[in-house]
Amino acid sequence: MAEHSIVSPLPGTFYRRSAPDAPNYIEVGGAVECGAVIGLIEVMKQFSELHADKTGTLVAFHVEDGDPIEPGQLLAVIESDE
């Protein structure tokens, strides 16, 4: 098994769901497909989707919902067979 880090491509605020009353895109321990949305990054009221770059299991988030983030900051880790 290999671990793959997902880092922020830009500064902003990280969200794990599309709206306050919506479920999280994915939970820790959940299966994730390559290209699946795992969160949103909001910059000045514009939202960009954050996608998984590997198929596997989401083993950790390193930020909480609503946390401010910086470019290059580690956001999540996926474990995969690749």
Buried (B, 14 or more C-beta within 10 A) or exposed (E): EEEBEBBBBEEBBBBBBBEEEEEBBBEEEEEBEEEBEBBBBBEEEEEBEBBBBBBBBBBBBBBEBEBEBEEEBBBBBBBBEE
